[in-house]
Each structure stands twice: as structure tokens, then as C-alpha cells.
Amino acid sequence: MYAVTGAGEFVPSSLTNVRRGLVKLMDEGILRSDHTFLDAGSGDGRVVILVSLIFGLKTFGVEYDDALWRRSLDHVAIFRPFYRTGNALPTLLCGDFCDEETYIRHGMAFRNFDVVFNYANDHHRLAAKVARDGAEHVLFLCYGPIPFPESFPGLVTIRSLALGNGAAQRGSFLHAYRKGG
């Protein structure tokens, strides 16, 4: 369900394609199970649930739109029985993912995340925050319809994956960047 929000757009990610991309990054050692993962613009919670439930990463989501944030809380509650002992439920915050105050209100800091994921929506502003405020070797994952990696000051492209199979899933890409350079 596509929706325009107060801070951008909600475009649901293909969980099949996101999973495919994350598996590839894990197989290559770029993404690790000990990483702390942030879905910046987490919408209805589908990606944070996938990453925490299937991959076992400690996962956080930040969503600006109150209605989507509440829907994501409901979705996490639905999936709660499927979590194994030791797998933490995602933590979901309501706020602006580029505003440090969003994290401070919850006793956190943006630089605590090893991986920042975003559906290509306000990704230029987020990339600047990752380069400026992210941890030394933070990984920025930009998912969406952009076929070629973009250049972001302070970030280096380390991997680009075409994820779609068949006509229904064409136009799905995951670009991985690392802070540095």
C-alpha cells in the first residue's frame, strides 16, 4: 500500500528482494549477524521484522508517520510468537530519522548503528547524516528502483546488487556504501 506521509512516501519494500540482497551481503561478509541494524523510514515494519526474525540482528526502525509507526507496532505484536528465545524484537521509534533528538529521546545515538537501511526516499539527506554522524565504518544500504549507485560525499560504494527476477520484480536494487574515503 503506497502512501504519502508528512515526511515523504511509504513504498512497501519487496521482502523477497530485500531478503535476497541481505543474504548475498551476509554470504560476502559485508553484513554480519552481530551488526546493529537501523531501518530509516521503517514504514509498516516489514523490513525490521524480516531482519530481526530471519537474520537475528538487533534491529531498530524509525518512522515519521504516526499511523504507519502504530501499524508497525501491531505487525511486530502479530509476529511476536514466532521469535525464538534470544532473538530480540525490533525497537520502533516514531520521529525523523535524520534528527538526533529522535534517538536521544530513547537513550540512543545514531552512531550506535552498524547498518543504516533506507528505501530510496530522502536518501540524500540520510547519506549526509551517515557520512557526518555515523560510526567509523557504518554500512549504508540504499534499496529501491535506482539501477546505478549514486555518489555521496564521505561514502564509498562497496557493492551494487540487481535483485529482481521476472517482470513483476524488475527495478529492484540494493546499493551498499561504507563510510570513509
PAZAPA-4460 file (N, C-alpha, C; in steps of 0.05 Angstrom, whole numbers, plus 32768, in hexadecimal, padded with zeros to 4 digits):
% residues 181
    n_x    n_y    n_z   ca_x   ca_y   ca_z    c_x    c_y    c_z   seq   type   mol
   8011   7FE9   8000   8000   8000   8000   8012   8019   8000     1      M     A
   8013   8027   7FEA   8022   8040   7FE8   8013   8056   7FF7     2      Y     A
   8022   8068   8004   8016   807E   8011   8029   8096   8012     3      A     A
   801E   80AE   8010   802E   80C6   8014   802C   80CD   8032     4      V     A
   8043   80D2   803E   8043   80D8   805B   804C   80F5   805F     5      T     A
   804D   80FE   8078   8055   8119   807D   8073   811E   8078     6      G     A
   8082   8109   8074   809F   810D   8070   80A9   80FF   8056     7      A     A
   8097   80F5   8046   80A0   80E7   802D   808A   80D5   8023     8      G     A
   8093   80BD   801B   8081   80A9   8010   8086   808F   801E     9      E     A
   8070   807F   8020   8073   8063   8029   8070   8052   8010    10      F     A
   8085   8045   8009   8085   8032   7FF2   808D   8017   7FFE    11      V     A
   807B   8004   8000   8082   7FEA   800C   8098   7FDC   7FFD    12      P     A
   80AC   7FD3   800C   80C3   7FC4   8000   80BA   7FA8   7FFA    13      S     A
   80C5   7F9D   7FE5   80C1   7F80   7FDF   80D2   7F70   7FF3    14      S     A
   80C5   7F62   8005   80D4   7F52   8018   80E5   7F3C   800B    15      L     A
   80DB   7F31   7FF5   80EA   7F1D   7FE6   8104   7F29   7FDD    16      T     A
   8103   7F41   7FD1   811B   7F4E   7FC7   812E   7F58   7FDD    17      N     A
   8123   7F63   7FF1   8133   7F6C   8008   8142   7F55   8014    18      V     A
   8133   7F3F   8019   813F   7F27   8024   8156   7F1D   8012    19      R     A
   8150   7F1B   7FF8   8164   7F12   7FE4   817E   7F23   7FE6    20      R     A
   817A   7F3D   7FE8   8191   7F4F   7FE9   81A1   7F4C   8004    21      G     A
   8192   7F4A   801A   819F   7F47   8033   81AE   7F2C   8036    22      L     A
   81A2   7F17   802B   81B0   7EFD   802B   81CA   7EFF   801C    23      V     A
   81CA   7F0C   8004   81E2   7F10   7FF4   81F7   7F1F   8004    24      K     A
   81EF   7F35   8011   8202   7F45   8021   820D   7F36   8039    25      L     A
   81FC   7F24   8045   8206   7F13   805B   821A   7EFE   8050    26      M     A
   8213   7EF2   803A   8224   7EDE   802E   8240   7EEA   8027    27      D     A
   8240   7F03   801F   8259   7F11   8018   8267   7F1D   8031    28      E     A
   825B   7F1A   8048   8267   7F25   8061   8265   7F43   8064    29      G     A
   8255   7F50   8053   8251   7F6D   8056   823E   7F73   806D    30      I     A
   8229   7F63   806F   8215   7F65   8085   821A   7F4D   8097    31      L     A
   821A   7F52   80B1   8220   7F3D   80C5   8209   7F3C   80DA    32      R     A
   8206   7F25   80E5   81F1   7F21   80F9   81F5   7F30   8113    33      S     A
   820D   7F3B   8117   8211   7F4B   812F   820D   7F69   812A    34      D     A
   8205   7F70   8112   81FF   7F8C   810C   81E5   7F95   8119    35      H     A
   81E5   7FAF   8120   81CC   7FBC   8129   81C1   7FCB   8111    36      T     A
   81A8   7FC5   810A   819B   7FCD   80F1   8186   7FE2   80F6    37      F     A
   8187   7FF8   80E6   8172   800C   80E7   8164   800E   80CC    38      L     A
   814A   800C   80CD   8139   8011   80B5   812F   802D   80B8    39      D     A
   813B   8040   80A9   8134   805C   80AA   811D   8061   8097    40      A     A
   8106   8066   80A2   80ED   8067   8092   80E1   804C   8092    41      G     A
   80DC   8040   80A9   80D4   8024   80AC   80B7   801E   80A5    42      S     A
   80A7   8032   809E   808C   802D   8094   807C   801A   80A6    43      G     A
   8072   8004   809A   8061   7FF2   80A9   8070   7FDC   80B8    44      D     A
   808A   7FDE   80B8   809B   7FCB   80C8   80A4   7FB2   80BA    45      G     A
   809D   7FAF   80A0   80A3   7F96   8092   80C1   7F90   8092    46      R     A
   80D2   7FA4   808D   80EF   7F9E   808B   80FB   7F99   80A7    47      V     A
   80F3   7FA8   80BC   80FE   7FA2   80D6   80F6   7F87   80E0    48      V     A
   80DE   7F7E   80DA   80D5   7F63   80E2   80E6   7F4E   80D2    49      I     A
   80E9   7F52   80B8   80F9   7F3F   80A9   8115   7F3D   80B4    50      L     A
   8122   7F53   80B8   813E   7F53   80C1   8142   7F48   80DD    51      V     A
   812F   7F4E   80EF   8132   7F43   810A   8129   7F26   810C    52      S     A
   8113   7F1F   80FF   8109   7F04   8101   8119   7EF0   80F1    53      L     A
   811F   7EF6   80D8   812D   7EE3   80C7   814C   7EE4   80CA    54      I     A
   8157   7EFC   80CD   8174   7EFF   80CE   817E   7F01   80EB    55      F     A
   816D   7F07   80FE   8175   7F08   811A   8185   7F21   8123    56      G     A
   8185   7F35   8112   8193   7F4E   8119   8183   7F5E   812D    57      L     A
   8191   7F6D   813E   8184   7F80   814F   817B   7F97   813D    58      K     A
   8161   7F9C   813D   8155   7FAD   8128   8144   7FC3   8134    59      T     A
   8147   7FDB   8127   8138   7FF2   812E   812B   7FFE   8115    60      F     A
   8114   800B   8119   8107   8019   8103   80FF   8034   810C    61      G     A
   8101   8048   80FA   80F8   8063   80FF   80E4   806A   80E9    62      V     A
   80CC   8071   80F1   80B8   8079   80DE   80AC   8094   80E7    63      E     A
   80AA   80A7   80D4   809F   80C1   80DA   8081   80C2   80DD    64      Y     A
   8073   80B3   80CC   8056   80B3   80CB   804A   80A3   80E3    65      D     A
   803A   80B0   80F3   802F   80A3   810B   801E   808B   8105    66      D     A
   800D   808D   80F0   7FFC   8076   80E9   800C   805E   80E0    67      A     A
   8021   8063   80D0   8032   804C   80C7   8042   8041   80DE    68      L     A
   804B   8052   80F0   805A   8049   8108   8048   8037   8119    69      W     A
   802F   803F   811D   801C   802F   812C   8017   8014   811E    70      R     A
   8014   8015   8104   8010   7FFC   80F5   8028   7FEA   80F8    71      R     A
   8040   7FF5   80F8   8058   7FE4   80FC   8059   7FD7   8118    72      S     A
   8050   7FE6   812C   804E   7FDA   8147   803A   7FC2   8147    73      L     A
   8024   7FC6   8139   8010   7FB0   8137   801C   7F98   8128    74      D     A
   802C   7F9D   8113   8038   7F87   8104   804C   7F78   8115    75      H     A
   805C   7F87   8124   8070   7F79   8136   8061   7F68   814A    76      V     A
   804B   7F72   8155   803B   7F62   8168   8030   7F48   815B    77      A     A
   8028   7F4A   8143   801E   7F32   8134   8034   7F1D   8132    78      I     A
   804D   7F26   812C   8063   7F13   8127   8071   7F0B   8141    79      F     A
   806B   7F17   8158   8078   7F11   8171   807A   7EF3   8177    80      R     A
   8064   7EE3   8173   8066   7EC6   8179   807A   7EB7   8168    81      P     A
   8083   7EC2   8152   8096   7EB4   8140   80B3   7EB8   8147    82      F     A
   80B8   7ECB   815A   80D4   7ED0   8162   80DE   7EBB   8174    83      Y     A
   80F6   7EB2   816E   8103   7E9E   817F   8110   7EAB   8197    84      R     A
   8114   7E9C   81AC   8121   7EA7   81C4   813C   7EB2   81BC    85      T     A
   8143   7EC9   81C4   815C   7ED6   81BD   815A   7EEA   81A6    86      G     A
   8146   7EE7   8195   8142   7EFB   8180   8131   7F12   818B    87      N     A
   813D   7F29   818B   812F   7F41   8196   811B   7F4B   8182    88      A     A
   8104   7F54   818C   80F0   7F61   817B   80FC   7F7C   8172    89      L     A
   80F4   7F86   815B   80FD   7FA0   8152   80F4   7FB6   8164    90      P     A
   8104   7FCB   8166   80FD   7FE3   8175   80F4   7FF7   8160    91      T     A
   80DC   8002   8164   80D0   8014   8150   80CD   8030   815C    92      L     A
   80D8   8044   814F   80D7   8060   8158   80C7   8070   8145    93      L     A
   80B8   8084   814F   80A9   8096   813E   80B8   80B0   813E    94      C     A
   80C0   80BA   8126   80CF   80D3   8124   80DC   80D5   8109    95      G     A
   80ED   80EA   8107   80FC   80EF   80EF   8117   80E1   80F1    96      D     A
   811D   80CF   80DE   8135   80BF   80DF   814F   80CF   80DC    97      F     A
   814D   80E8   80D3   8165   80F9   80D1   8168   810C   80E8    98      C     A
   8155   810C   80FB   8156   811D   8112   8161   810E   812A    99      D     A
   8178   8116   8134   8185   8108   814A   8173   8107   8163   100      E     A
   8162   811A   8166   814F   811B   817D   813E   8102   817D   101      E     A
   8137   80F7   8166   8127   80DE   8165   8135   80C8   8174   102      T     A
   814F   80C6   8172   815E   80B1   817F   8163   80B8   819D   103      Y     A
   816A   80D1   81A2   8170   80DA   81BD   8158   80D5   81CF   104      I     A
   813F   80DA   81C5   8127   80D6   81D5   8125   80B9   81E0   105      R     A
   8132   80A7   81D2   8130   808B   81D9   814B   8080   81E4   106      H     A
   815C   8093   81ED   8175   808B   81F9   8189   807F   81E5   107      G     A
   8187   8087   81CC   8198   807C   81B7   81A7   8092   81A8   108      M     A
   81B8   808A   8196   81C6   809C   8184   81C7   808F   8168   109      A     A
   81C6   809F   8154   81C7   8096   8138   81E1   8086   8133   110      F     A
   81F6   808E   813F   8210   8081   813A   8211   8065   8146   111      R     A
   81FD   805C   8154   81FC   8041   815F   81F5   802C   814B   112      N     A
   81EC   8034   8133   81E3   8021   811F   81FA   8019   810D   113      F     A
   81FD   7FFF   8107   8211   7FF5   80F5   8207   7FF6   80D8   114      D     A
   81EC   7FF4   80D5   81E0   7FF3   80BA   81C8   8006   80BB   115      V     A
   81C6   8017   80A6   81AF   8028   80A2   81A3   8021   8087   116      V     A
   818A   8019   8088   817B   8010   8070   8166   8025   8069   117      F     A
   8162   802A   804F   814D   803D   8047   8142   8036   802C   118      N     A
   8128   8035   802A   811C   8035   800F   8121   8050   8003   119      Y     A
   812B   8052   7FEB   8134   806B   7FDF   811F   8081   7FE1   120      A     A
   811E   808D   7FF8   810A   80A2   7FFD   8117   80B5   8012   121      N     A
   811F   80CC   800A   812E   80DF   801B   814A   80D4   8020   122      D     A
   8154   80C3   800E   816D   80B6   8013   8185   80C8   8010   123      H     A
   8183   80DE   8002   8199   80F1   8001   819E   80FE   801C   124      H     A
   8189   8106   8029   818C   8112   8044   8196   80FD   8058   125      R     A
   818C   80E5   8056   8195   80CF   8067   81B2   80C8   8062   126      L     A
   81BA   80C7   8049   81D6   80C1   8042   81E9   80D6   804F   127      A     A
   81E1   80EF   804E   81F1   8104   805A   81F3   8100   8078   128      A     A
   81DD   80F8   8085   81DE   80F2   80A2   81F0   80DA   80A8   129      K     A
   81EE   80C5   8098   81FF   80AE   809B   821C   80B6   809A   130      V     A
   8223   80C6   8085   823F   80CE   8082   8248   80E0   8099   131      A     A
   8236   80F1   80A3   823E   8104   80B8   823D   80F8   80D4   132      R     A
   8227   80E9   80DA   8222   80E1   80F5   8224   80C3   80FA   133      D     A
   8227   80B3   80E5   8229   8096   80E8   8243   808D   80F5   134      G     A
   8243   8075   80FF   825B   8068   810A   8270   8067   80F4   135      A     A
   8289   8061   80FC   82A0   8063   80E9   829C   8052   80D0   136      E     A
   8292   803A   80D2   828F   8028   80BB   8272   8020   80B6   137      H     A
   825F   8032   80BB   8243   802D   80B8   823D   8025   809B   138      V     A
   822B   8013   8097   8222   800A   807D   8207   8017   8077   139      L     A
   8205   8024   8060   81EC   8030   8057   81E1   8020   8040   140      F     A
   81C9   8015   8044   81BC   8005   802F   81A4   8015   8024   141      L     A
   81A5   801A   800A   8190   8029   7FFC   8182   8016   7FE9   142      C     A
   8169   8011   7FEE   8159   7FFE   7FDF   8144   800D   7FCF   143      Y     A
   813E   8004   7FB7   8129   8010   7FA7   812D   800D   7F89   144      G     A
   8121   801F   7F7A   8121   801C   7F5D   8139   8029   7F4F   145      P     A
   814C   8032   7F5D   8163   8040   7F51   8178   802B   7F48   146      I     A
   817C   8028   7F2D   818C   8012   7F23   81AA   8016   7F27   147      P     A
   81B4   802F   7F29   81D0   8034   7F2C   81D6   8041   7F46   148      F     A
   81EC   803A   7F54   81F1   8047   7F6D   81F7   8065   7F6A   149      P     A
   81ED   8074   7F7C   81F2   8091   7F7C   820B   8097   7F8B   150      E     A
   8216   80AE   7F88   822E   80B7   7F97   8224   80C9   7FAE   151      S     A
   822E   80C3   7FC6   8228   80D2   7FDD   8242   80DB   7FEA   152      F     A
   8246   80F4   7FEF   825F   80FD   7FFD   8263   80EE   8017   153      P     A
   827B   80E4   801B   8281   80D6   8034   827A   80B8   8034   154      G     A
   826D   80AE   801F   8265   8092   801D   8271   8086   8004   155      L     A
   827A   806D   8007   8286   805F   7FF0   8274   8047   7FE9   156      V     A
   826E   8044   7FCF   825E   802E   7FC6   826E   8014   7FC8   157      T     A
   8262   8000   7FD6   8271   7FE7   7FD8   8263   7FD0   7FCA   158      I     A
   8249   7FD3   7FC4   823B   7FBD   7FB6   8221   7FC8   7FAB   159      R     A
   8219   7FBE   7F94   81FF   7FC4   7F88   81F3   7FAB   7F7E   160      S     A
   81DA   7FA6   7F85   81CD   7F8D   7F7E   81B3   7F92   7F6F   161      L     A
   81AF   7F85   7F59   8195   7F85   7F4B   8186   7F6D   7F57   162      A     A
   816E   7F72   7F61   8160   7F5D   7F70   8147   7F51   7F63   163      L     A
   813D   7F5E   7F4F   8123   7F56   7F43   8126   7F3D   7F32   164      G     A
   8111   7F2D   7F33   810E   7F16   7F21   80F3   7F18   7F14   165      N     A
   80F1   7F18   7EFA   80D7   7F19   7EEC   80CD   7F36   7EEB   166      G     A
   80B8   7F39   7EDC   80AD   7F53   7ED7   80A2   7F61   7EF0   167      A     A
   8096   7F51   7F02   808A   7F5C   7F1A   809E   7F68   7F2D   168      A     A
   80B7   7F5F   7F2C   80CB   7F67   7F40   80E2   7F77   7F33   169      Q     A
   80E0   7F7F   7F1A   80F6   7F8F   7F0E   80F7   7FAA   7F1C   170      R     A
   810E   7FB5   7F1A   8112   7FD0   7F25   8116   7FD0   7F43   171      G     A
   8123   7FBB   7F4D   8128   7FB8   7F6A   8146   7FB5   7F6D   172      S     A
   8152   7FC9   7F7B   816F   7FC9   7F7E   8177   7FCF   7F9B   173      F     A
   818D   7FC4   7FA3   8198   7FCA   7FBE   81B5   7FD3   7FBA   174      L     A
   81BA   7FEB   7FC3   81D6   7FF6   7FC2   81E1   7FF9   7FDE   175      H     A
   81F9   7FEF   7FE2   8206   7FF0   7FFC   821D   8004   7FFB   176      A     A
   821E   8015   800F   8233   8029   8011   8240   8026   802D   177      Y     A
   8259   802E   802F   8267   802E   8048   8271   804A   804D   178      R     A
   826F   8053   8066   827A   806D   806D   8299   806C   806A   179      K     A
   82A4   8081   805F   82C0   8082   805B   82C7   808E   8041   180      G     A
   82E1   808E   803B   82E9   8098   8021   82E9   80B5   8020   181      G     A
***
